[in-house]
């Protein structure tokens, strides 16, 4: 369910594309 906490956590409006990764997300998938 989309709560106010979840909406701010998953907000992608600052990224160019919704599929872009933030630096923190990219750190999880680095080889």
C-alpha positions, 0 to 999 in steps of 0.5 A: 500500500502506498503510504506517505512514507513509501511515496517519499522513499520510492519517489523517482521524480528527481531522476531523468527516467523512472528506471534510473538507479540512484547511487545507493541502489547502484551500490547494491548491484555493482559487480 
